[in-house]
Amino acid sequence: MPRNEAARVDLGEAASFQLWLQIINLSPFAVELDRAEFEFSYAGASMKASVLRKQKFAPGEIAILQISNPISDGFANQILRNRKVSALDLDGALSGHIEFNCKLHPFPRQVQHLAGIRPRVVNENYRSLA
């Protein structure tokens, strides 16, 4: 998604991740997002998130979909550990399954390992590895 921050990993006391995806309806029909399941992999941690709210997209519409979920303390610690070991910025990846509806028929779409995601990592100093 073209923005200053398309992905964020917050390693604070209540760790979480957020991703913003741009959806473009290129069909001549209105479509409805029925549900979606995503898996975000970053720094050796694999985190899941679901979108269960329905959202309609008009033909040609460009919309933003936010994906977010808490990160367990174990995964947050693993991300911090792997970031300290790596001298380079780590890339993340996203995969998922999305179910759409339209007046013709429902149809699924797969997000096949969208790599090269570089999240902004914040609040690393709040987490210590004792």
C-alpha positions in Angstrom: 0.0 0.0 0.0 1.5 3.4 -0.9 1.8 5.2 2.4 4.6 6.2 4.8 3.8 3.2 7.0 2.2 0.1 5.4 3.2 -2.2 8.3 3.9 -1.7 12.0 5.1 -4.1 14.7 4.7 -2.7 18.3 6.8 -4.6 20.8 5.5 -2.6 23.8 3.9 -4.1 26.9 0.8 -5.0 24.8 2.6 -6.1 21.6 0.7 -6.0 18.4 1.0 -5.8 14.6 -0.9 -3.7 12.0 -0.9 -4.0 8.2 -2.7 -1.8 5.7 -3.6 -3.3 2.4 -4.9 -1.5 -0.7 -7.8 -3.3 -2.4 -8.8 -2.3 -5.9 -12.0 -3.7 -7.4 -11.1 -4.0 -11.1 -14.3 -5.8 -12.0 -17.4 -4.2 -13.5 -19.5 -5.6 -10.6 -19.8 -4.6 -7.0 -18.1 -7.2 -4.8 -18.3 -7.8 -1.0 -15.5 -9.0 1.2 -17.1 -11.8 3.2 -14.1 -12.9 5.3 -10.4 -13.2 5.2 -7.6 -15.0 7.1 -4.0 -13.7 6.9 -0.6 -14.9 8.2 2.1 -12.4 8.7 5.6 -13.7 9.1 8.4 -11.5 10.5 11.7 -12.2 12.3 10.9 -15.9 12.8 7.5 -15.3 14.2 4.3 -16.3 12.4 1.2 -14.3 13.4 -2.4 -14.7 12.3 -5.3 -12.3 11.9 -8.8 -12.5 10.6 -11.2 -10.1 9.0 -14.8 -11.1 9.8 -16.7 -8.0 8.9 -18.3 -7.7 5.5 -17.3 -4.7 3.4 -18.6 -3.8 -0.1 -16.5 -2.4 -2.9 -18.1 -0.6 -5.9 -16.7 -1.2 -9.4 -13.4 0.7 -9.7 -13.3 1.5 -6.0 -9.9 1.7 -4.2 -10.1 1.0 -0.5 -7.9 0.4 2.5 -8.1 -2.8 4.6 -6.5 -2.7 8.0 -5.3 -6.0 9.5 -4.2 -6.1 13.1 -3.9 -8.5 16.0 -2.0 -8.8 19.3 1.4 -10.6 19.4 2.1 -13.0 22.2 4.9 -12.3 24.6 6.8 -15.3 23.2 6.6 -14.1 19.6 7.4 -10.5 20.7 10.5 -11.7 22.5 11.5 -13.8 19.5 11.2 -10.8 17.1 13.3 -8.7 19.4 16.0 -11.4 19.7 16.1 -11.9 16.0 16.3 -8.2 15.3 19.2 -7.8 17.7 21.1 -10.7 16.0 20.6 -9.4 12.4 22.6 -6.4 11.4 20.3 -5.8 8.4 16.6 -4.9 8.5 14.5 -8.0 8.4 11.8 -8.4 5.7 8.3 -9.8 6.5 5.9 -11.7 4.3 2.1 -12.0 4.1 -0.1 -14.8 2.9 -3.8 -15.3 3.2 -7.2 -16.5 1.9 -10.0 -14.0 1.1 -13.6 -14.9 0.3 -15.6 -12.4 -1.8 -19.2 -12.4 -2.9 -20.8 -10.8 -5.9 -24.2 -11.1 -7.6 -22.8 -13.7 -10.1 -21.2 -16.1 -7.5 -18.9 -16.1 -4.5 -15.2 -16.5 -5.3 -12.0 -17.0 -3.2 -8.7 -15.3 -3.7 -5.3 -16.4 -2.4 -2.5 -14.1 -1.3 0.6 -16.2 -2.1 3.5 -15.1 0.0 3.7 -11.4 -0.5 7.4 -10.8 0.5 9.5 -7.7 1.0 7.3 -6.2 3.8 9.5 -4.0 6.0 7.4 -3.1 9.1 8.2 -0.1 11.2 9.1 -1.6 14.6 8.3 0.6 17.7 8.7 0.3 21.4 11.6 -2.2 21.3 13.1 -0.5 24.4 10.0 -1.6 26.6 10.8 -5.3 26.1 13.9 -6.8 27.9 15.3 -10.2 27.3 16.4 -11.4 30.7 
